[in-house]
Each structure stands twice: as structure tokens, then as C-alpha cells.
Amino acid sequence: MTTEPHPADAPDLSVVVPADAGPEALRASAASVLEQTLRHSEAVLVDPGRDSATTRACADLAARHPGRVRHVTAARGADPRDTGADHARGTWVTFLGPGERLQKDAGRNLLAAALDTGADLVAGTWTRLPAPGEKLPRGAEQAEPAWQRPLHTRTRTVGSLTDAPGLVVHDSLVTGFCVRRSLLDPEARPAVRHEEAPPVGDLLFGVRAALAARTVTLIPNTITTHRAAPDPAADAPARITAAARAARLLARHGHPGLAAARERALLTDHVLPCAAALLSMDREERARTAAQVAPLLAGHLGADALAPLDPVARACLRLLADGDADGARDAAYALANPGTVVSPVVAHAGRVHWRPGTEAAPSTEAAPSTEAAPGADPLDVTELGLQYRPFARLDLLNTVTRATRSQGRLLLVGRIVLPAHALPGRPEVTATLVLTCRDQPARTLTLPVDDIRYAKDALVWRACADLTRLLGARGVGDRVWDPALRVTAGGETLTTPLFAEPETVKPAGALRARPRLGRLTGDTWQPYVTAHHRLAVCLLARRRPARLAEKLLHYATHFRPARALRRRLAAVAARRKRLAGQAVKARVYRTLLLRLPVRKGQVVYEAHMGKQYGDSPRAIHEEATARGLPLRPVWSYAERPDGFPADARLVRRWSWPYLVALARAQYWVDNQGFPHALDKPRHTTYLQTWHGSAYKRMGFDEARVKTQNDPQRRRLQRAVDRFDHFLIRAPHDADTLGRAYRLDPDKLLPTGYPRNDRLVAAREQHAPRPPLAEALGVPDDRTVVLYAPTFRGGPGHKDAELPLDVRRFAEEFGSTHVLLVRSHYMERAALPATAPGTVHDVSGHHDVSELLALADVLVTDYSSIMFDYALLDRPLIHFAPDLDAYTADRGSYFDLRERAGGPVVDTQDALHEVLAHLDEADPHWKAARARFAEEFGAYDTGGAAAAVVDTLFAAHTPRRRPKSCPASRRRPAERSGT
């Protein structure tokens, strides 16, 4: 039955809904079409004719909504989606999968973009139902692919798929898009049809539509919701087949780059999730899944596809392609728990391989010979650096191989993976079983291990735990306990959790429990496997008295008065949290604390928003302390007070003592900015030392600030207006920072940076290496290279990906150089394991000036640290692969390539070449480096701290005759009179 509207009433958008998921899903999809704010839309319900209930539902919807809902019966063997497209009347057509729904404004957003741009295909975003156990972001009800948001950040129209590769590289066009109906005409050339049976046809249809479209418009709006949750294992064969065909399709249409990217995405989007699903399967299902997937991976594990992946991911894919279900499962566990060693890795010919016997294992798949190219061995895991980790720092997989009940006790047998290098000489080994209360981690129970001994490439152990007698849980607040094995060998100790599978733990059954609060709180210890695939034991109520007590407790805590009490307590807790929040504290500070009297001589110091005890505030504090000035120093810290001075009062940032200290202080001294919400008291003098000269555009010169609204810009101006003094180190600072922050020229103090006094002294005195070298264990014959990149993130950004390949640097220069890595204080970077003594992470060191004084060479990009290091007259290298992109995004005050004090390189090969021939090349940069230091550090003469203390704390400083700067501490240009 078909209900067709009059041509004059032809809709703008036709929504094809195959009725192959049952009546309820059909009604939900149809309702989402009827609720569209775009009234000129229709739902085309395609009935396969296999279910009478579905047929009745289609007919009922069409009868109740004539003109808006049409009922079409698909011919036997015809694709329902193509049938719906053939009966569609709208200019534009979109498709809904089983149970999918249109967002309320989806039709309007698609049509508006199509009419505005004239594109043949308009694509938005889509969300899906969460998979069982999947964690969603806070506040989210449905999940969406991680690659989707970067693709749809804004509305844009592309004429080539290379401008939006994610559309066809990932399964973006499986839903959430509309296409011009003329492209779906069977007579069109090329006709966009579902040529394959579902689900392969559904996955390929979007790629064909994108290739046929002249232009494609992407919009940031959500179009489709409630897409079915994926089943990685069950879906893998169809998805792998579809992705492989999509890659071939892209290659035939002249897109070899997109085809290669689709091959890589096939591995990360489909195959690796399938491997992760192996963790939740029993042995039989795991073997069956591996047997189905392995043949499909033939030809897809080329070196180019594997190269961008993590070494463990490469090994996981190789093992799955070989049909090694258990090996792929173990590798998937290592991917879910980074750093875990799940295979007895072995070193051979300077390389580290996944397991013995794979040192030169040939590829077994029927694939092109490129997969056997040198350096493309998927089981080579050298770059993990496992060979450099001592036994105590290895996270070894500890698998429970047997769990059963023996004479009322829990009998556990396990096997710990043991890499060949972990315990050389096989020293004596001992172990204990440690159970930790999950809700009270400080509570533990230590039990003996009956036996632990060496096997071929493992440690095997056996323990029998009398939980009934020894695990004295109270029964309330300590019902779950997590066992782990603590192993000691060769003077080193490690603790490893117990990896287990349900089929292994099931024979253990249940054990009697005797809680200290009585058996009404529980009577059974039940071993089970957690969602993270680890063994745990839980106190349960299995017998009638305990079950009855549990029901009574549940009723007492869930009947109406108890629920009301919980809501009241939650409201009180929320109010307390708000009262402790920054907004309330700021109001109290402005209305009450600012009325407090000044405390003479009190100075509040802060460096990098409390994250460090360093920079110029530290130099000023130490200068004032050395003089014995009658000041009351207060230092703020952000998280922990470790490393902050013992001779000062320490207050946590944004705490009440912090706010009181600021309100009563006579002086504020910091290098970045006290919280903008806190006004400066009338009696306070604020010295802003700042934290570096400007290369990138700052303040009101930033494009980001220029696009802010007026209240946001006023807040920034109000924060800057608090400054009474602002330190500069060269005329460049006055022309850039002074102008960018709209500072009164009278506030600028041309003293230089106090933090750089140390560097000027180090340059002139040619002192030996500072004590920090000995503390880090740096040999005297090694060249110290400090790598300090700038901040690349935005607000809330934490994790950094270093442009420098630290592992490669250590491999090539580790015998002659020591690399110190200091990430920006607003970011954190995880460094790979390298040979001992070759790389040190010094990001947590408080004072960067000490690191600069230690370094023989500085490698940076365009960080302001380059201006400071130039004062030392030591080699300076700019490693900036993204220099052009960064300056285009942030803007800059000068061309770094033209005025740099050292070579500017954009590849690691070029960096290594410069370092290898530094002694020959550096003399050619001395003149440029001197000009660079003079231009950007003219006022850094070594007496900045003294000058600042004399100026800022004049009321507390005894009068003394000013001393002229000794000739030895002047710059060469000053001594020569030029």
C-alpha cells in the first residue's frame, strides 16, 4: 500500500525507514520524522513483508498520517533502502537504520545547508547507544566516534574528498547525512545504489555517494541518534570486508592516499576493537572469532599500515592474523593496561621481540612482499624500552591458571610472564598474596604463598587462602577485596594483580564467611572476575537470614523517608561544595576580606600559578632574604608544598589562608597573574615580573582575545590594570608586551629579569657544572642537551605529544649525550623508556634557570626560554617542525628564521645532523647569538634582583650608596663603549 502526496505538496526531504527491526523500532523512527521542525518532510516506510505485525504497524502509521507517512512494500530480493529511494518524492533523501531517530531539527539543518551551498551531499554528526559497560563522558547519554567531532567543527563545503578525508576514511557516512535524490536514480551515471547485501552495502553506500557528489557540505549539527551499539566481534567480518572494498573503490576513483588511510583506519576502527572483545570471551568463542577474522586480514598488515601504530597494537594484529587467539587476547589486555608485559619478550641482535622464536619469523599471511621489509616486523617491540626496565618496574601479566575450592579454602595457581632480562642468574624468589579492601585501600591482608618457582619463561606459583578464618571483614564498607601477588627477587619487589577469566574462576564456587559484625551482614565469599578482567572476592548474602537482613536494610535505606533524607543530605553536600567554590570565595574576598588592615612587610609570592618555586619571584625572595630585610614572605602552592621554601609561610592557592594573605599583603609578586577575580587591595603594591619575552602575539594582540566579547576583554583589562610595576628586559618587551597589555610606560621597570642573574654569572665565571649534574647522575664527559618546547595547547589542555622522538635521540646520541626533557608547566608528557642515564624528565624541577645553567646545548622551538639561554652564549638550536603553522595560528612579532641565535630546523634528521657537527658549526653562530642576546636581553646585566629589591622594598631597605656595575659584569658592547 502506498499513499502518495500530490506533486504540489511534494516534500523537501524524504526519510527512508526500512521496517526490518520490528514494530516498536519502526514507530520510534517514524515518530522522529513526524516531530521534525521541517514540516515538508515525509517518512517512507519500506516493508519487507516478512512480519505481519510490522506490516500492520506500517499500514497504521500511513493511515493516521496521510501525506506524511507512506507505506511501500519491497519486492522479493530488492534492497529495502533502494526501494525506498525509488519511491521517495523529496528533493533530498536520508536513511534511518534500525531504531535510529532524527534529532528534532535535523531536517531543517540539512535542508538549510543544502540550499545555502548547493551541495549534492550534506553530512552532520550522529550518536549511538552505548555498548554494555562502556563509559560515557559526564552528562552524555549516547556515544559518538572519537574521530567525528574534529571532522565537524564548523560548517564547510569541500569539492574534493582530500579536504575532508575522515568522511570516507572512517565509517562516517553510515547515517546522519542526506543526498540529492537525482544521484539515487537508477538511470543516473554513476547510480548510487546499495549493491551489496547488508550490512556491507550500508557501509559502502556512503562512500559511493561521496564519490558521486560534486560538492559535500559538513555541518556541526547532530542529525541521527540511537544508532545500534556496536558488537566488535560479531560485526568484524562485515566491517573488514566493507572497509577493504571501500579502499579499493577509493583507489579506482583516483584517491590512493585515501585508500591507504582507509586501510589504516580498518585496523584501528574495527580489527583492534575486535581483539579487545576477545577478553570477554571463553576459549571456544575466542578461537572461533579468531578463525573467522584471521583470513580476512590477509594483505592488510603492510608496513605502511602498521607503522603509525603502537608496538603492542602491531603485535596484537599480527597474532590475530596468525589465528593466535590467546596471544591476541593477551596483547589486547596490554593495550587496555598500558605498560603491562604479557609475553616473555626476548632480545636478539640489538632488537627486542614479542616472544622467543619470533626474532626472524617470516610473515605467514598471503600478502605482498612489502610486509617483510626491514624494520616492518610487527613482533618487534624494541621501542617499548622494556629491556631498560628493572624487575621492580615491570608490570608483568600474572594469569590465574586454576582456581578451585580445597578443604574449605581458595586454591589459586598462577603464572607470571618473565622476560629473559628480568631476573638474570635466576636469584631466589619469594612471594606473598596480598588482599586489599577496595573501599579502604589502607586495609590489607597478607597471606603466604605455598610455592613459587621458575619455569621456562615464567614464574609459577601456588597459594591456598583460608578466607573463612583469616579474612576478618566487618561486613559493612569492606565487602570487596582485590588480591595481588607481591614478588621479591634479587633485592627487588614488584606487586602484580591477578588476571583471570570467568571459566577459570567458576570452579572455585563459594566459601563460607564469618564477618565480625555477624553473618547477617553476609555469609559467603564469592570469587569473581571484574570488568577489568582481574580476580576479586566479594562478601554476599546467600543464606536465608543474611538475605532477609539484606532486604530489611535495603528497605530501610530506600523507603520514602530514607530517600528524602538522602536527597536532603545531597543538597547539603552540594551547598557546602558551592560555599567552598571559587565564586563564593571571590565574593567573600571582595566584600569582607578587602576591608582587613594591611600587614606591614607581608609579601605574597607566586610562580606559574603556584605550580613552582622558581623564576623571578624566587630570585627576588632569595635576594631579600639574603639581605635580612624585615619582610613576612608568603608563598602560594597549587597542589603540594614540596620544594617550596621553609623560611616562608606556605598557603594553598585559593584556600582561605591564601585569600586572607592576599587581602592583607603589602606586596604582591608573581610572574603570570594572581586570579583575575581577586581585586588588588588599595594598600598593596603589585610587581608583575612576567615569565618571558614575546615571540608569539600576546594579550590584546592575540586573535583569540580579539574575537572575545566586550565583558571578557574588560575582565582582562581589569586584571592587567592591577599591575604597579612590570619588569622588562629589553626595548623589545616595551614594544610588544607593554603595548599588548596596554600598560602605562611609567609602570615598566627596565631592570632585566632577576631569574637571569644566575645565567649572567654562569657565563662570566665559567664555573664547573652545578650540583644538579651530580644529583641527576650526569657524567662529566657527556654533553647535556636540554629540550624545552613551548606550550601548544589551549584552555584545559594537559597532555602533550612532544615533536621530538626521544627514543630515537637516545639511541643515536645516548653514548655521548644526556637529554633533559622539560615539558611546559601547563602540560605533561609521557617519555618512553630508554637506556639508563640517557634521558631525564626534569619537568618537575622547580627552577628552570638551574637547568639552563647546566645545559651545554638548548633545543627548543619558539619558546621564550630561547631569550634567556642566549645570555649564556652557548649553542642554541630551534627544532620547530610546526613553525609556519604555529605562527599562522598564533601570530608572531618577528621572523624567527631571520633573527634566530641558532639554526632553525624542521625535521629530526636535520636536528641530529646539526648536533653531530655542532663543534664545527657553532662558531658561525656566535655573532648572531650575541646580536640575539643584545636585542632581547639588553637589560639583563646580572643585577636585576638587587635592583628590584631596592625599588620595591625601598621602605624596608637600609640606605646605601648605589654601586656601579663592575666592568666584568657588563656586556662586551658596554665595556667597549659601543
ABEGO torsion letter per residue (X at the ends): XBBBBBAAABBABBBBBBBAAEAAAAAAAAAAAAABABABBBBBBBBAGABAAAAAAAAAAAAABBGABBBBBBBBGBBAAAAAAAABABABBBBBBBGBBBBAAAAAAAAAAAAAAGBABBBBBBBBBBBBGBBBBBGBABBBBAAAAAAAABBBBBABAAABAAAAABBAAABGBBBBAAAABAABOBBBBBABBOAAAAAAAAAAAAAABABBBBBABBABBGBBBBBAAAAAAAAAAAAAAAAAAAAAAGBAAAAAAAAAAAAAAAAAAAAAAAAABBAAAAAAAAAAAAAAABGAABAAAAAABBAAAAAAAAAAAAGBAAAAAAAAAAAABBGBBABBBBBBGGBBBABBGAAABBBABBBBAAAABBGABAABAAAAGAAABBAAABBBBBBBABBBBBGGBBBBBBBBBBBAAABBGGBBBBBBBBBBBAABAABBBBBBBABBBBBAABBBBBBBBBAAAABBBAGBGAABBBBBBBBBBGGBBBBBBBBBBAAAAAAAEBBBBBBAAEAAAEABBBBBBBAAGBBBBBBBBABAAAAAAAAAAAAAAABAAAAAAAAAAAAAAAAAAAAABAAAAAAAAAAAAAABBBBBGBBBBBBGGGABBBEAAAAAAAAAAAAGBBBBBBBBBAABABGBBAABBBBBBGBAAAAAAAAABABBBBAAEBBAABBBBAABBBBBAEAEBBABBBEAABAAAAABBAAAAAAAAAAAAABABBBBABAAAAAAAAAAAGBBAAABBBAEBAAAAAAAAAAAAGBBBBAAAAAAGBBAABBBBBBBBBBABBBGBABBBBABBAAAAAAAAAAABBBBBBBBAABBBBBBBBBBGABBBAAABABAAAAAAABABBBBBABAAAAAAAAAGBBBBBBBAAAAAAAAAAEBABBAAAABABBBBABAAAAAAAAAAAAAAAAAAAAAAAAAAAAAAAABAGAAAAAAAAAAAAAABBBBBBBBBBAAABBAAAAAGX
